[in-house]
Amino acid sequence: MKSRLVFIDLLRGWATIVMIEVHVFNAFIIPAFKETGWFGVLNYVNGLVAPSFLFVAGFVFVIASQRKLEEFRTFGKAFRRQLGRIGLIYVIAYGLHLPFFSFSRTIHETMESGWLQFYQADILHCIALGLPGPYSDQKGCCLPVVPDSPRVGGGAHCAAHLGR
């Protein structure tokens, strides 16, 4: 039986519950309540959800990657499978931003505002961008994991090199 890290499960559960609360509450809140003092505190707590998801995704990725480190170093099957999962996250992230549920309508009827909405980044984009970080070198290229590397990697590392 695999040992589980309970604090990660608890953080994941908390983030899921608060994410549901954020969306339900913001959909049904009376605008007058946004003027009250407690709304600022609630809004602050709600702002912790996205960073929590990023932390959990990165932490779980590192834990899972340690078991398959050699396959990642040699670009083996596990590495290719992980790249496929990251690609799936990108597909879902952009799919949720499609202006229409029809590819034909999206291509032919989307106005500029629809394309701007499509290219907006959210938490799924950040997770997908950050996951390959530990495999990138200083030039932003994907490399196998180097043992005892002082580099941490992550989304900020990749984002810093996107313009180069």
N, C-alpha and C positions, 0 to 999 in steps of 0.2 A: 504494500500500500504506500502510495506517495505521501510524503508529509506536505501539509499545506501551510502557508504563511497566513495565519488568521487575520493579522492586521491589514493585509492586502485585501482579503475578502470583505472585511468590515468597511474599509475605505471605498471599495467598489460598490458595496451595498448602499452606503451613505450617499455617494455621488449619484447613484441611480435614483434613489428616493428624492433627493433634492432637485435633480434634473426634472423629474416628473412634476414636483411642486412648482418649480420655476415656470414651466410651460403652462400648467393649469392655472396657477395664480395670475400670471400676466395676461392670460386669455380672458379671465372673468373679473379682474379687479375693477372696481368703480374708480374712475379717475380722481375723485376727491380723496381717496385713501392714499394716493401717491404724495399728497401734501403733508401727511402726518409724519411724526418723528420716527416711529418704528419702521416705516418703509425704507428709510436709509440703511438701517441695520440689516433688515431682511435682504435688501439689494446687495449689501456687502457680502453676506453669507452666500447668496446666490452666485456671486462672482467668483467664489472659490471652486465651483463645480468644474469648470473647464480645466484649470490647472491640476485639479485632482485627477481627472481623466488622463491628462498628459503624463502625470507622474506614474499612475498605475500602469498605463500602456508601456512606458519606458522600462519600468522596474520588472514587469512580467516578461518583457522581451529579453532583458538581460539574463534573468533567471533561466528562461527557456533556452536561450542561446548557449549558455554555458555547457549544457548537456550535449550539444551538437557542434561544439567548437571546431573540431577537426574538419567536419564536412563543410562548415562555413569557410574555413581557411583555404580549402581546395576547390571552392565553388561547386561543391557536390550537390546531391539531390536535395538536401535540407535547405541549402542556400537558395536554390532555384525555387523551391516551394515557398520559402519566405518572401522572395521577390514577387511571386504570384499573389500571395496574401496582401502584400503592400499595394500591388496593382489593383486588387479587388477593393481595397479601402478607397483608393482614388476614384474608381468607377462609381462606387456608391456615393462618395462625397459629391462628385460632379452630377451624378444622376439626380440627387436630391435638389439640385439647383436648376434643373432643366425648366425652361419657361413653359413648355408644353409636354404632355405625355406621349407625343408623337414625334419621331425623329424627323419626318418630312415637314411637319409644321414648325419644328424648332429651326430647321435649316432655312425654310422659305418665309416664315412669318415673324420671326423674332426681330424686334426693334432694338435699338442701341441699349435702352434701359434693361431689356431682357438679357442681353449679352453681358452687361455689367453685373447683373445679378448672378449669372452663370459663373463668372470668374471670381466672385467673392470667395474668400477663404473662411472656413470655419474650423471647428475642433477636429473634424475628421481629416481635413487637409493637413493640419499641423501634426497630427499623429503619423500620417503616412510620410510626411516630409522628415520627421524626426527618427523614424525607425531605422533607416539605412545609415544614420550618422556614425555609429561606432565602426562602420566599414569604410568610411571615407578617409582619404589622406588629406594633406594640407591643401591640395589643389582642388578638392571637391570630387575626386574620382573615387569610384567604388573599389575598395581593396579588401582582401581577407583581413580578419582581425589579427592584430599583432599582439602577442602576449606581453605583459608588463608595459603596455603603452601608457605614457602619462596623459594622453589625450582622452577626454571624456566623450566627445562627439555629441550628436543630437541635432535637433532641428535648427538651433541657432548657428551651429557650425555649418550646416548645409546652406541655410539661408544666406549666410555671409558670403558664400561663394557662388551664388546663383548668377550674379551680375558679371562674373569674370569669364 
